[in-house]
Amino acid sequence: MNSDEIDKFVNNSVERLKNMQGFEKVRFIMLYGSSVEGIPREESDIDLCIDIDADTDYERSSFRLKVLSELSDLFDVQIFEQLPLM
């Protein structure tokens, strides 16, 4: 996919997520990785990081699984609060 196709695909996918139960707790969604850097390869996935207002890791993980079940397999979804510190 070229960058315009990726943008359209991501925007359509996020619009679908907006109808998902629990989306009102989302603070932001960040696109990152090779698709943003302009160097996606044929086998590249689309990386999304979601910040959600949740009290527990269980709630965050459950939300991540719901998101993954709604999106194409082309997406890799991470929860901001669960990312490793570098």
C-alpha positions as CSV (number, residue, x, y, z in Angstrom):
1,M,0.0,0.0,0.0
2,N,1.2,3.5,-0.7
3,S,0.9,6.2,1.9
4,D,-2.5,7.6,0.6
5,E,-4.0,4.1,0.7
6,I,-2.7,3.5,4.2
7,D,-4.2,6.9,5.4
8,K,-7.6,6.0,3.9
9,F,-7.4,2.4,5.3
10,V,-6.5,3.7,8.8
11,N,-9.1,6.4,8.8
12,N,-11.9,4.0,7.8
13,S,-10.7,1.5,10.5
14,V,-10.7,4.2,13.2
15,E,-14.2,5.3,12.2
16,R,-15.3,1.7,12.7
17,L,-13.7,1.7,16.2
18,K,-15.6,4.8,17.2
19,N,-18.8,2.7,17.2
20,M,-17.2,0.1,19.5
21,Q,-18.3,-0.2,23.2
22,G,-15.7,1.4,25.4
23,F,-14.3,3.8,22.7
24,E,-15.5,6.8,24.8
25,K,-12.5,6.0,27.1
26,V,-9.9,6.4,24.3
27,R,-7.8,9.5,24.8
28,F,-5.8,9.2,21.6
29,I,-4.8,6.8,18.9
30,M,-1.3,7.2,17.5
31,L,0.0,5.7,14.2
32,Y,3.6,4.8,14.3
33,G,6.2,2.6,12.6
34,S,7.2,2.1,9.0
35,S,3.9,3.3,7.6
36,V,4.5,6.7,9.2
37,E,8.2,6.8,8.4
38,G,7.3,6.3,4.7
39,I,9.2,3.1,4.4
40,P,6.6,0.3,4.5
41,R,7.4,-3.0,2.9
42,E,5.0,-5.4,1.3
43,E,4.9,-7.5,4.6
44,S,4.7,-4.4,6.9
45,D,1.9,-4.2,9.4
46,I,0.2,-0.9,10.5
47,D,1.1,0.0,14.0
48,L,-1.4,1.7,16.3
49,C,-0.9,2.8,19.8
50,I,-4.0,3.5,21.9
51,D,-4.2,5.5,25.1
52,I,-7.3,4.5,27.1
53,D,-8.6,5.7,30.4
54,A,-8.7,2.4,32.2
55,D,-8.0,1.5,35.8
56,T,-6.4,-2.0,35.4
57,D,-4.2,-3.8,33.0
58,Y,-7.0,-6.4,32.6
59,E,-9.3,-3.6,31.3
60,R,-6.6,-2.3,29.0
61,S,-5.8,-5.8,27.6
62,S,-9.5,-6.6,27.2
63,F,-10.0,-3.4,25.2
64,R,-6.9,-4.2,23.0
65,L,-8.4,-7.7,22.2
66,K,-11.7,-6.1,21.3
67,V,-9.9,-3.7,19.0
68,L,-7.9,-6.5,17.4
69,S,-11.0,-8.5,16.7
70,E,-12.6,-5.4,15.0
71,L,-9.6,-4.6,12.8
72,S,-7.9,-6.3,9.8
73,D,-4.9,-8.5,10.5
74,L,-2.8,-5.8,8.9
75,F,-2.9,-3.9,12.3
76,D,-0.6,-4.4,15.3
77,V,-2.3,-2.6,18.2
78,Q,-0.6,-1.7,21.5
79,I,-1.9,0.0,24.6
80,F,0.2,3.1,25.5
81,E,0.3,2.3,29.2
82,Q,1.6,-1.2,28.5
83,L,4.4,-0.3,26.3
84,P,7.9,-1.2,27.6
85,L,10.0,1.7,28.8
86,M,13.3,2.0,26.9
